[in-house]
Amino acid sequence: MPTAFIDTNDLAARWGVSARTVSDRRYRGVGPRHCQLVGAARYLISDIEDFEAARLAASPHPLAR
């Protein structure tokens, strides 16, 4: 089974932010793991899902009081 990667633009669209924001977060070390393939950052879907799940678990829900 092939490994599923997405690029910076696809991740930006998934999160509803600009590609520049994703790049800035990558530069600062804030965000999912990535690798450089053919000169461009690529993200494993599984790493993105793990990162999102960890962020969701760490963020209190605004209605949970």
Backbone bond lengths (Angstrom), bond angles and torsions (degrees), N, CA, C in turn:
res aa  C-N    CA-C-N  psi(-1)  N-CA   C-N-CA  omega(-1)  CA-C   N-CA-C  phi
1 M - - - 1.453 - - 1.528 108.76 -
2 P 1.335 118.39 128.00 1.460 120.63 -179.50 1.526 111.56 -68.47
3 T 1.318 114.48 149.30 1.464 121.06 177.58 1.521 108.73 -78.61
4 A 1.333 116.91 135.10 1.463 121.63 -177.30 1.531 110.43 -94.05
5 F 1.314 116.07 116.96 1.457 123.03 176.12 1.527 109.07 -115.54
6 I 1.322 116.25 152.64 1.463 120.28 167.46 1.525 107.87 -129.54
7 D 1.308 115.93 160.36 1.462 119.78 -178.85 1.525 110.74 -98.05
8 T 1.307 115.51 -178.24 1.464 122.08 -176.95 1.524 111.92 -59.78
9 N 1.323 117.01 -42.44 1.468 119.88 -179.26 1.529 111.86 -64.47
10 D 1.328 116.05 -40.35 1.466 119.70 178.55 1.529 111.33 -66.73
11 L 1.335 116.98 -39.76 1.464 119.91 177.99 1.522 110.56 -66.08
12 A 1.325 116.84 -40.12 1.462 120.81 177.68 1.530 110.64 -60.72
13 A 1.314 117.06 -43.30 1.468 120.67 178.60 1.524 110.46 -64.78
14 R 1.316 117.49 -39.80 1.471 121.52 179.51 1.521 110.53 -61.09
15 W 1.331 117.06 -40.64 1.463 121.70 -176.75 1.529 113.68 -92.27
16 G 1.315 117.86 -7.30 1.457 120.40 179.52 1.519 113.37 71.09
17 V 1.328 116.35 34.08 1.461 122.05 177.52 1.518 108.01 -127.09
18 S 1.322 116.75 173.61 1.460 119.89 178.38 1.528 110.45 -79.33
19 A 1.327 115.00 158.33 1.464 120.10 176.11 1.519 109.83 -62.25
20 R 1.313 117.08 -32.33 1.472 121.36 177.98 1.527 110.53 -62.67
21 T 1.329 117.58 -40.35 1.466 121.19 178.08 1.520 110.52 -62.12
22 V 1.316 117.26 -44.18 1.465 120.89 178.23 1.530 109.57 -62.11
23 S 1.318 117.48 -43.99 1.462 121.57 179.02 1.526 111.56 -62.56
24 D 1.319 116.27 -43.31 1.476 120.31 178.66 1.523 110.98 -62.14
25 R 1.324 117.01 -42.84 1.467 120.58 179.08 1.524 110.44 -64.79
26 R 1.312 117.08 -39.37 1.471 121.16 177.36 1.531 109.69 -62.31
27 Y 1.319 117.39 -44.74 1.465 122.59 179.86 1.535 111.13 -60.47
28 R 1.336 116.51 -39.25 1.468 121.43 -179.49 1.527 112.54 -81.42
29 G 1.317 118.11 -6.74 1.454 121.66 -179.62 1.517 113.20 80.77
30 V 1.331 116.19 20.88 1.464 121.89 178.97 1.525 107.50 -111.44
31 G 1.289 116.04 108.55 1.453 119.28 -179.04 1.511 110.43 146.68
32 P 1.319 116.65 -178.18 1.463 119.99 -179.08 1.535 111.08 -70.90
33 R 1.317 114.84 159.81 1.460 119.58 175.72 1.521 109.54 -59.25
34 H 1.311 115.96 151.83 1.458 120.64 178.16 1.522 109.02 -143.50
35 C 1.298 115.74 168.02 1.459 121.18 172.61 1.522 107.79 -137.50
36 Q 1.310 115.38 156.63 1.457 120.60 178.37 1.527 107.44 -97.61
37 L 1.300 117.14 116.52 1.459 123.11 176.39 1.510 108.55 -122.00
38 V 1.307 116.06 123.08 1.469 122.51 179.98 1.528 109.92 52.78
39 G 1.330 116.22 41.90 1.457 121.32 175.04 1.514 115.95 77.66
40 A 1.311 118.79 6.11 1.464 121.00 -179.86 1.523 109.43 -129.84
41 A 1.318 115.29 147.33 1.465 120.77 178.53 1.524 109.42 -71.60
42 R 1.315 115.06 136.47 1.458 122.13 176.11 1.514 107.82 -130.77
43 Y 1.328 115.84 147.12 1.461 122.28 -177.70 1.520 109.26 -123.17
44 L 1.324 116.06 131.92 1.459 120.06 173.07 1.530 108.74 -71.22
45 I 1.306 116.63 134.46 1.465 120.73 178.08 1.528 110.14 -55.86
46 S 1.320 117.21 -41.76 1.472 120.10 -178.95 1.527 111.53 -63.51
47 D 1.346 118.16 -36.05 1.471 120.80 177.37 1.529 110.79 -68.15
48 I 1.318 116.52 -38.21 1.465 120.44 177.95 1.524 110.18 -64.40
49 E 1.319 116.68 -45.83 1.465 120.32 179.83 1.523 111.34 -63.39
50 D 1.333 117.70 -39.62 1.466 120.96 176.69 1.530 110.80 -63.46
51 F 1.332 116.60 -43.59 1.463 121.27 179.10 1.529 110.40 -62.47
52 E 1.314 117.37 -45.67 1.464 121.27 179.78 1.526 111.26 -62.81
53 A 1.318 116.77 -42.04 1.469 120.48 179.78 1.526 110.96 -64.35
54 A 1.319 117.01 -40.45 1.466 120.37 178.87 1.527 111.04 -66.13
55 R 1.314 117.17 -39.84 1.471 121.13 179.15 1.527 110.25 -67.80
56 L 1.320 117.08 -39.14 1.459 121.25 179.22 1.524 110.20 -65.09
57 A 1.323 116.75 -42.20 1.465 121.04 -179.95 1.521 111.30 -67.19
58 A 1.337 117.47 -30.60 1.461 121.45 -177.57 1.529 112.81 -84.27
59 S 1.324 117.62 -14.77 1.463 121.30 -177.09 1.523 110.17 -98.87
60 P 1.319 117.36 124.57 1.472 118.44 176.71 1.527 110.30 -69.44
61 H 1.289 115.23 139.31 1.469 120.10 177.92 1.527 107.96 -71.93
62 P 1.327 118.01 135.25 1.475 119.97 -176.82 1.526 113.51 -62.92
63 L 1.324 117.81 -21.68 1.470 119.37 -179.13 1.525 112.47 -95.04
64 A 1.324 116.86 -6.95 1.481 120.39 179.56 1.512 109.45 -87.83
65 R 1.307 116.69 93.38 1.468 121.10 -179.83 1.492 109.68 -128.77
